Amino acid sequence: MARLNILLINHYAGSVRHGMEFRPYYLAREWVRQGHRVRIVASSQSHIRAQAPDMGGRDRFEQNIDGIDYTWFATPAYRGNGVKRILNMLSFVWRLVREGRALARSERPDVVIASSTYPLDIWPAHRIARLAGARLLFEVHDLWPLSPMELGGYSRWHPFIMLLQAAENYACRHADAVVSILPKVRAHLEAHGMAPHKLHIVPNGADPAEWLEADTALAAQAESALAKARATADCIVGYAGTHGLANALDTLLDAAVLLRGRRVAFVLAGVGPEKQRLQLRALAMGLENVHFLDPVPKHQVPALLNRFDLAYIGWQRQPLYRFGIAPNKLIDYMMAARPVLHAVDAGNDPVADAQCGITLAPDDPQALAAAIVQLTNTDAAEREAMGRRGQRYALDNLTYPVLGKRFLTACAGD
C-alpha cells in the first residue's frame, strides 16, 4: 500500500498521556508504524479524558506523541450532558470549519476520517476532503441521534436531534466508506442512505504488548484488598471498570447475597457515579464477601485481572444493544485469559463466539449466581482452557495491529 497522509478528526481523542479515548491513538500508532503519516485533530475539552492537554492559554496546540501529530483546538469547558456540552461540540465543529482550508492545504490528506461519536463533524470533514481531493470516511462509534433518543428520551423533533439526523444522513450518503465499531448496523445505515458496499466493521481492540509484556506488580492497597478477599474465598469474581447504572452492578450485588455463605468473594475495582451508592448498599446488606477497590493505573490492569478467577461484565436490558456491542472491558478480560460471566441481550456476543465463558440474561441475579456456581464447580483445567480460548480469540481478531490493517482497507478503498 502506498504511503498515506491520514487526517483523523475525533473530538474526544486521547492518548497514553491523556487517557481515554484510546482507540484513535492506537489505530494511528499502527498506521505510523506501517509508514503512514497521521494527524489527529481533537478538542482540548473532553469529559472522558483523565488529563487535558496543556494549552497554556493557546487557542491551538500542536504536539507529537509516539510519531502521531496532534492538533488540539481550545473549546469551552463543560460537565454532564446539558447545553454546555452541546456548545462544546458546536465550538469544535466551528473550529473545523474555520481551519478547514488551512488543514487541507497544510496536511494534504489522502484520507479524512470523521470520527467524533456525534456526526456533526461530517460537514467540515467533507469540505476538507473535497479541497484536498481526499477519500472521506465516516466512523460510527455510537449511533447518534438514536442513542440520545433511546437513552435520553429526546424527541425526534428536538432541534438538536434533527440536526444530528441530518448529519448522519449526509454521512451515509457522502462518505466514500463507513467504518463501524458496532457489528449489526447495516440495516440502520442503509435506511439512512448508505450504499451496501461502503460498510466495514472494525471493533474496539487492545494493544497486545500491554498484556503479553505486562508487569505482574500491583499497588499495595489493591494487593492488600485482594489478599483479604482471597483469605475467605476459593473463587474471586471480579469487575474492573466504571461504576455506572449501565454497568449493571446491582445485579452483581444481588448475586452476592444469594451466594452468601459460599467461599466466593466479589471484587469491584474502579470509580464512577454509582460507586458510593453501591458501597452503601453492600454495607446495608451486610455483604462481607464484597470488596471495593480504587481504580488502578492502566498499566496495572493486567496484574489486577490476573488476580481474578472469573470476570463479570453486565449490561442493562436496552433495545439499543440490538446493533451490537464492542466493550473495551470485555477485550481486557479476554486478553487476561479470564473466564467471563456475560450478562447481556445484544445483537452479538463475543463471549459465545470465543467460547470463553457463560452468557446469561441481563438483570437476573439468580441466573448470575447459578453461572458462578457452575463455573466454580467446573474443572480447573477447563476453566483455564476457557480463558485461553478468549485470549486467542482476542489476539486473532481484536488487537490493534490486526484492526489497524483492517481499517486501512477502508482508507485505501481496496
N, C-alpha and C positions, 0 to 999 in steps of 0.2 A: 504494500500500500504506500502511495506517495505521502510525503510529509504534509500534514495538515496544520493550518492555523485555526484553532478552535476558540470561539468566544462563548463562554458559558455564563449565562445570566441566571443567578439564583439569589433572590433577596436574602435568604436565611443561611447561605453557605458559611460553613465554619472550617475548622482545620484542627490538627492535633494541638495547636497552640490555643485555640479559641473554644474548642468544644463543638457540640452539635450545631449545625447539621453536618455530619461527616461524609455522606455519600459524594457530594461534589468534589471534595478534596481527594478521596480515594480513587475515584474514576480519573480525575485529572492527573493524579500522580502516575497512574498506569499509562496514560496516554503520553506523558512526558518521557517515561521510561522507554516507550516504544518509538521515541524520536519525534513526536509531535510537539507543537507549541500551544500552550493553553493559557488563556487569561480568564479568570473568574471575576465577574462584576457582582458585588454584593452590597447590602445595606450595612451601615455602621451599627444599626439597632436591630436586635432580634430577641424575642422572648425565650428562645431555646438555647442560646449560646451561654456558656459558662463565663466567658471573658470577651468583652467587646474590644475591637481593635482600638489602639491608642491613636485617636485622630489628632490630638494635640491642638485642638481648635481649628483644624483644617477642614475645608469643605470637601476635599478629596484626598485620599491617601493611597499611595502605591507601595506594595511590598512584594517580595518574592519569598515563598515558603516551599522548600523542597523542590525547587525548579518550576513551581507554578507561580505565574504572575497574578497578583490580586489587585483589583481596584475597589476601594471602599468609598461609597458615597455617603456623606453625612445626611442623616434623616432624623426627624424628631423622635424623642423617646416616647414610649407607651407602655402600658401594663394592661393585661387582660385582653378581651376581645371586643372592646367597645369602639366608640367613634375614633379615639386616638390611634387605634391600630389601623383603621381604615385610612386615616390621614397619613399614617406612616407608609402604607402601601402606595397611596397616590403620590406621595412625595418621591418615593423611589422610582416609580414609573415616569414621573415628570422629569427626573434627572436623566433617565434613559432617553427620553425624547430630546432633551436639550443637548445631551452629549452624543447622540446617535451618529450624526455625520462625522464628528471627530473620531469616534471609535471605529467607524467603517474605514476612515482614511488611515488612521494610525496602525490599526491591527490588521487590516486587510484579511479578514477571516475567510476561510473556505467554508466554515460551518458556524452557524449561530444557533445556540440552544436556548430556548425559553423554558425555564425550569424553576419557577418561583412558588410552587404549590398553588397559589391563586393564578389564574391565567391572564391577568391584565398586562403582563409584560410581552404578550404575543404581538401587540401592535408596534411598539418600538423595535422589538426584535426583528419583525418582518421588514421594517423600514431599513434597519442596519443591513440585513441580509440582501435586500434589493440594491442598496447603494454599493455594496461590496461585491455583488454578483455571487453571493454565497448560498449554500444549501441551508434551509431552515428546518430545525427540529423543534417539536413541542414535546416536553417531558411531563407525563402525568404522575403526580405523587398521590394526592387525594383527589377525588372528583369534586371540583368546585364548578358551579354553585350547589351541587347536590348535597355535599357534606353539611354546609351551614343550614340548608333547608331541612334535611332529615334529622340532624343532630341538634341544631339550634332553633328549629321551629320557624325559620324565616319564611315568609310568603314568597311565592314565585313572582309576585308583582311588586315586591320591595325594590326601590330604585337601584340599590347596590347589587341585589341578586340579578336584576335584569341586565345590569352592566356586565356582571360576571358571565351570564349566559351568552351574551353577545360575544364576549371574548372567547369562550370555549367553542362556540360555533365557528368563529373566524379561524381559530387554531386548527380545528378539524378540517376545514376547507382549504386553508392556505399553506399549512406546513407540508414540507416535502416528505417528512416521516414523523411518526408519533411513537415515542418510547413510553411504555407504561410499566410502573413498578407492580401494579395490580394485574393479575393474570386473566381476569374474567370481564374485561371492559369492552370487548369488541362490539357487542350489540349496542351498548350505550353510545360509544363514539361514532359508530356508523349512523345511528339515528340522528346525530348532530352534524353529519356531513362528511365524516372521514371515509375516504376510499379504502376498501378492504386491504389492499396491498401495502398500505402505509404503516401498519401496526407492527411493532417489535416489543416483545416482553423482556424486560431486564430488571429482575427483582433487586432488593437490597442484598448486601453481602458483608463479608468480613475480610480483614487483612490476615492472611494465613500466618505471616511472620509474628504477629502479635500473640498468636496462640501456640504455634509449634515451637517458638523460641521463648516462651513466657517464663518470667521469674516465678518461682514457687513461693516466694515470701509474701506474707500478708501482714498488715498493720497490727500492732499489739492488741488494740481494742477489739478488732474483729476476731483475731485469733483466740482471745480470751472468751468472747461470747460463744464462739463455735465450740470451744473446749467444754464450756458449761453445758451446751446443748448435747454434745456427744456423751457426756458423763451419764446422762439419764436416758439415752436412746440408742437403739441399734440402727435406726434409719433417720436421716435428716432430709426433710422435704424443704427445698429452698426456693426462694423467689428473689430475683435481683432486678431492680428497676424502679420506675416511677410508681409512687403510691397514689393513684388517682381512681376516680369512680370507674373509668373504662377498664381498669386492670382487674376487676372482679376479686378483690382481696377479701371481701366479706365472705365469699364462698369458701375461701381457704380457712378463715377463722371458724366458720361453721363446721367444716370438716374436722378441724382440730378438736372441737367439742365432742364430735362423735367418736373420735379416736382417743379421747382422754382415758388414761389407764394403760394404753399400749405403749411400747417403747419406741414411739415416733415423736420426733421434735420438728418444729416448724421454724425456719429462719427467714425473716423478711429483711432484705438489705436495700436501702435506698432512701429517697426523700420524695415528698410530694404533698399536695394539698390535703390528702386524706390521712396522712400518717398519724397525726396526733389523735384524730378520732378513732382510728384503728387501734392505737395503743391503749386508749381509754376503754375501748370496748373489750379488748382482750383482758385488761385488768379487771373490769367489772364481771367478766365471765370466769375469772379465776383460772385463766389458761396459763399454767406454769410451763406448759410444753411449747409455748410460742415465744420467740426471741426476736427483738427488733435490733437491727444494726444500722449504723450510719452508712451513707454511701461510701464505697471505696473508690480510690482513683482508678481511672480507666485501665492503667497498666496492671492493676491488681485484680481485675475482674476474672481472668483465667484462674488465678490462685483461689479466689473465693468459690467459684463454681466447682472447682475440683474437690472442695470440702463437702459438697452436697452429694447425697446418694441419689435423689430424684429431684427434678427441676419442674416447677409449676409455672404455667402461663395460662391465664384465664381472660375471657372476653365476656362482655355483657351480650345478651341476645339483641342484635341490632341488624335490621334489614340491609343497612349499607354494606355489610360484610359479604353480601351476595356477589360483589365484584371481586372478592378475593382479599387476601391479607399477605403482607410481606414484612413481619416484625423483626427488627434487629435482635431483640431479646431471644427469640427462638433460634436464630442463627448462632448466637453466642452459646446457647445450651448445646446445640449440635456440635459446635467446634470443641466444646469441653467434654464431649462424649458422655453426656449425662442422659439417662432415660428420661423422657419428657411426659408429663401429665398435661394434656392439652384440652382445656375446656372451651369449646368453640362450636359455632354453627356458621360456616362460611362457604364461599364458592370454591375454595381449595383447602387442602390440608397437607402441608409439608411433612407433618409427623407421620401421617398414614403413608405418604409417598415414600418416605425413607424407612418406614417400619422401625421407628426409633422410640416408640413409647405407646401410650394409650390415649386415644381421643375420646372424649366424653361430652355430653351435652353441657352447655353453659348453665350457670345459676342452679346447680344441682349438687348440694353438699353431700348427699347420700351417695351419689354416683362417684364423686371425687374420693370420698372415704373408701368406698369399695375398690376403686382403682389403686389407691395407695396400698391397701391390704393385699390386693392381687400381686402387685409388684414386689412388696416385701416378702411375699411367700414364693416368689419366682426364684429359681436357682441363680446364684450369684454370677455364674458364667454366662447365663442367658441375658441377665441384665447388662453385663459388660458388653456382650455382643450387640445388644440393642443400642447402647451408646455408641459403639464403634460404627454401626450402620449409619447413624445420624451424622457422625463426623465425616465418614466417607462421602455421604450424600452432599454435605456442605462443601467439602473440598472439591468435589467434581462439578458442582453446579452453582455455588453461592460464595465464591471468593472473587475479590476484585480483579485479579489477573484474568480470570475467566470472563467476568462480566464486562470488564473494560474492552476486551476484544469483541464481545457481542454488541456492545453499544457502538463501537467503531463501524460495524457493518451497516448500521443505520446512518451513521455520519457520512460514510462513503457512498451510500446508495447501492451497495453490492447486493 
